[in-house]
């Protein structure tokens, strides 16, 4: 009589396996608008379409390495440390087959993207002003962008410019203007000041007043000279 010990052990190859992709939402602010970086696809499938920079995971490759490789090869971006955002596992998200996407997000000042944006195959899309472009992204990338924006907005509620999009030093008005762009709505001036000021350090200097009255200059707490 055969027992469970006699039954052949299942191999990992006996189970269905999805392909694994990494996709990165690179967010920045340009011309007063929250934007996401897109690349034009050079692959045969969906050739010429705009999409998030991404790649399939190679054999024995770490997720973080795949993300850095895809940013370097697809967008010409290097020296970044994107953070893992969410796993998108809808079996129907990619018409090529069963694909899991391990989405990542990075927040980059516009100056850090100047080199990448010199390429005709790289562009920025405004989240608020170009919704049709975002909605038309393939492979469920619109959902990734929405999740990345949601994450960024939550981060900017809690701390002053955590993505370091503003050059230091800055005025409180410049900081509030940036936070309003990220939030997509206006913010109460006094409430914003009361919440953010304790997380800032004054430089002891004033703005030059070229855009209105001189104002105190600030840096993020711990950065004052």
C-alpha positions, 0 to 999 in steps of 0.5 A: 500500500502506497503512503504519502511518503511514496508520492512524488514531490511536486516541483516548482515547475509543476505550478503555473508561474507569472512573468514579473515586471517592474514599472516605475512612476517618476514624479516631478513638478514642472511649470506648476504642475505635478508630472510623471515621466513617460518613455516611448516604447521601442519594443514590438508590442505597443511600439511607439506608445508612451508608457512608464519605464519598466522591464521584465525581471531577468533570471536571478535578478533582484527587483531593485537592480531591474528597476535601476536597469530599466530607468537607465536603459529606457529613460537615461536616468541613473543614481536614483533609489526608487522605493517599492510602491505596490504589487499590481496582480490583476491577471488581465492587466497585460494582454501578452499574458499573466504578468505581475508588476512590482511598481516603484515610485521616485520623486525627482527635482526637474533639474535632475531630469534635464538630461533624460528629457533631451531625448525625443523618447522621453517626456513629462505628462501633467497628471492634472492637465493631461488625464487622457494621456495618463488614462491611455497608458498601456499595461495598467500603468494609469493605475500605477500613476494614480497609486504613486500620486496618492502616495506622494500626496499623503507624504506631503500632508505630513512633512515639508517637501519630503521629495526635496523638489524645492531648492533650499532655502525657500520661503513659506509661500514657495513651500505652500505653492509646491504643496498645493501643486502636489495636493491638487488643491489650495491650502489654508495659509495659516493652517499650513504655516502652523503645521509646517513651521515646526518642521523647518529651520530658519536661515536668519536670512530674507528673500530679496523681495524681487517677487513681493515683500522680503520673506524669511528663508527656511530649510528643512529641519536639521539642514540649517547652517 
